[in-house]
Amino acid sequence: MKKQTKRALKIVDIAEEPLEKLPYITAVSKGVGISYEWLPVYWGEMLELPEELDAIIIASDLQGIAGHNRETIEEAPKLLGEELAEVLSLLFQIHLPDLDPAKVMVCLCGDLYTDLTKRGASGNPLSVWRAFQSQFGFVTGIAGNHDLLTNKEKVELDSTSGIHYFSDGGTITYANLAVAGLGGIIGRSDKPNRMGEADYLAILRDILRHVPDILLLHESPKISSQCLPGNPHIWNELQNAAELLVCCGHVHWGTPLVETNDRLQILNADGRAFIFTAATLN
């Protein structure tokens, strides 16, 4: 059980309008060509953000190439996540000049790679991790079903200061927070970043028994009562969790934040980025 002296993180506000929108292009779904899109960046507030942190960044499914200028993109293509790390650093300098970048924790919920020749292509997102690590104090996260890292690249992440990559499900402690992660999705175990249902749910149950403050998943739970898509088995397991912030993606929700009566909050960050600072509420 949680210690009674420690209160849970709680998102209390997310701005309705984005603080910034990043232009990017991505492959067209079920067709040939590209689509011009925008990644919204939202600002929000949290209660009980530990004093060791000035802010938490949460993002998922950054599947795009930065920019709308085709000539620039062809000359020097940059993954959307790389651009996001740089833009967020500039936004902090403009809007939050007193914030210390070394006291920012970044949570990445997977699918950070894109290929303009095929929507949903898989590949190496290492440059995105490096970009965030170069701008902020601590970066943690998981793999999506389209993130492919070689053993050598995983070793690089594991050995880089300021990064924790959950290659397997587990829990760490950072800034007085218990942060847990479980990457991939439920599916055929012979395909990359997929796990059989029984094995996935067993790991998830074990993580929940350790009572984390934040849980990073790639696959979102399905919440039928609110018509939100995802996996119903993950939702069933989360019913046993209280005072927990779950961050996820993989499928898009029209509303990013859902809260149950037991103070279980679920933040769907698919195709979005969030900056959370300490709430001024008592």
N, C-alpha and C positions, 0 to 999 in steps of 0.2 A: 504493500500500500504506500501511497505518497506520504511523506512526512507532513504532519499537520502544520509545521512552521513554514512550509514552502507552498505558495499559491501557484496555480497553473497559469501559463501564458494564455492570453485571451485577446483575440482581435476585436477591437471595439469600433473601428471605423475604417472604411475604404472609400476614398473619394469617388464620386460618380463619374467624373471626367478624368481622362488620363493626364498626368503631368507632362508626358511627352509621347510622341508616336514615332517609331523608327521605320523608315521605308525599307522594304525588302522584296525580293522576288523568289518565287518557288515554282516547282513544276506543276502543271495543270493536272488535276485529278482525272484519271481515266481518259487521257488524251495527250496530244502532242502540243508543246508550247509552254509558255510561262504565264504566271499570274502575278500581278502587282499587288502587294499587300502592305499592311501597316501593323507593327507590333506595339500595342499599348503598354505604357508603363504607369502603374497606379501607385499613389502614395497612401499609406494607411497608418494606423496607430495600434499599439499593443499595450495591454496592461501586463505588469510583472516582467518586463524586459530586464534582464539582470544588468547591474551597473557595469559589468565587464564589457557590455555591448552598447554601441551607439545606434546600431540599426541591424536589421536582418533583411536580406534580399532573397526573394523566392521566385524561381522561374522554371518553366518547363516547355518542351516541344518547340524549340527555337529552330525550326526546320526551314531555313531560308538563306539566301545570299544577300548581304547588306547592300542597300542602295536601289535606286530606280534607273540610274544611268547605265545603259547597256555597254557603252564603250569602256567606261571605268571598270565595270564589273568584269568584262572580258580581259582587261589588262591586269587587274589585281583583285581577283575574287576573294571576298572575306566572309567567313561564316557569320550569320546573324549574331550568334552568341559572343563572338569576338568584338563586334561593333557595340553590342549592348554593354559589355564591361566598360568600354571607353566612355560611352555616353553617360552611363550611371555615375562614373567618376566626375564628369563635368557637371552633371545635375547636382551632385552633392556640393561642389564648389560654388555653384550659383545659389541654390536654395537652402543649403544646410552647411554654411561655411565653418561652423563650429564643430562639425562632426569629424571624428578621427577615422580615416579609412582603415587604420590598423584595428579598429574596434568594430568592424563590420563583418558579419558572418553571411556567407552566400550559400544558399541551398538550391542545388540543381536537381530537378526531378526527371532528367533523361530526355532522349531524342534531341540531340544537339547537332546532328549532322544533316546535310542535305546534298542532293545531286540534281542539278537542273534537268538532266536528261530523263529522270524517272522519279515521279512522286513516291515517297515512301522508301527510297533507296537507303541502304545501310552503309555506314562507313565510320571513319575515325574522327572523333570529336575532341581529340587531345588539345588542339589549339584553343578551344573555348575554355577548357580548364586552365590552361596557361594564362590566358588573357585575364580571367577573373583573379587568379592568384597574384598577378602582377599589380593589380589595383587595390586589393582588399586583404584584410588580415587573415581570414580563414575561409576556405571553400570546401564544402562537403556535398555529397550527392551520390547518385546512383546511375545505372545504365537504363536507357530506354530499350525498347525492342529493336531499334535501328542504330544503336551505338555499338561499334565494333572496335575493340582494343586488343592488340596482340599482348602476349605475356610480357614482352619487353616494355610495352607502353604502360601496362598495369604496374610493373615494377617502378617505372618512372614516377607515376602518380603516388605510389606508396612511399617512395623515398624523398618526395618533394616536401619541404617544410611549408606548413600552412595549408595542406590539402589532406582530406581524408575521403577516399573513394571506397564506397561499400561494394566491394566485389562480391561479397556474400552478405546475407542478411545479418545484422548485428546492431549493437548499441555502443556509442562512445559518450564521453562526457567532455563538453567544451563550454567554457564561460559559465560554469555552474548549471548547465542544461544537459539533460540526457537526450541525446540526438540519436535516432534510430533510422536505419535505411534498409529497404528491400527492393532491389531493382528487377527489371524485366516484367514479364506478364505471364499469366497462366496460359499454357498451350502445350504444343508438342515439344517434348524435351529434346528431340533431335534437331530442333531449329535454334538459332542463336538467341540468347537472352529470353528463353521460355522455359517454364518449369511445369511439371505435372501438377495438377490441382492439389492432390493430397500433400505433396512435398511443400508446395508454396504455402498452403494454409497452416501446415505444421510449423514452419519457420515464423509465419506471422503470429501465431498463437504464442510462441516462445518469446518473441519480441514484446508482445503486449504484456506478458507476465512480468517483464522487467520495468514496466510502467514508465515509458519514455515521456518526455515533455513534447517532443516533436517527432513525428514519424514521416519519413519521406518514402513515398511509393511512386512507381510510374503509372501503374494501372489504377484508375479511379473506381470506387465502389458504385454500384448501381443503387440509386435511391428511387424506388418505384413510386413512392407517395408524392414525390416532387417531379416525376418524369425526367430524372437525370440519368443519362446512360452510364454504363460501366459494368462491373462484375458483381453479381448479387452475392456470391460467396464471400467476397471481401467485405461487403456491407454487413453480412451476418456476423462475421468475426468481430467487426468493430463495435457491435452492439454491447460487447462486454468491456469496452474501454470508456472511461470517463476522464474528464479533464485532460484532454489530449488534443493537440493540433496536428492534423493529418494534411500533408501537402502532396498533391498528385497531379496527373495529367492524362495523356494518352487519348482521351476523348474530350470533346469540348462541352462545357456547361454554359448556358446562357447567363446564369448567375454564378459568380466565382466562389461564394462562401455560403456554406450550410452549417447550421448549429442545431444540435439536439438538446433536449431538456437536461441531459446529463453533462452538459458543457463539453461535449465532443464537437469540435469544429473541423470542418473539412474544407480546405482551400484548393480549388481546381485552378491550376496555373497554366493549363494548356494554351499555348500561343499568347501568353501574357507574362508580364514581369511586375513584381510588387516590391516596394520599399516600405518597410515598417520601422517606425521609430517609437520611442516610449510615449504612451498616452499621458496627457496632463490630468486625466481624471484620477480621483482618489478612490 
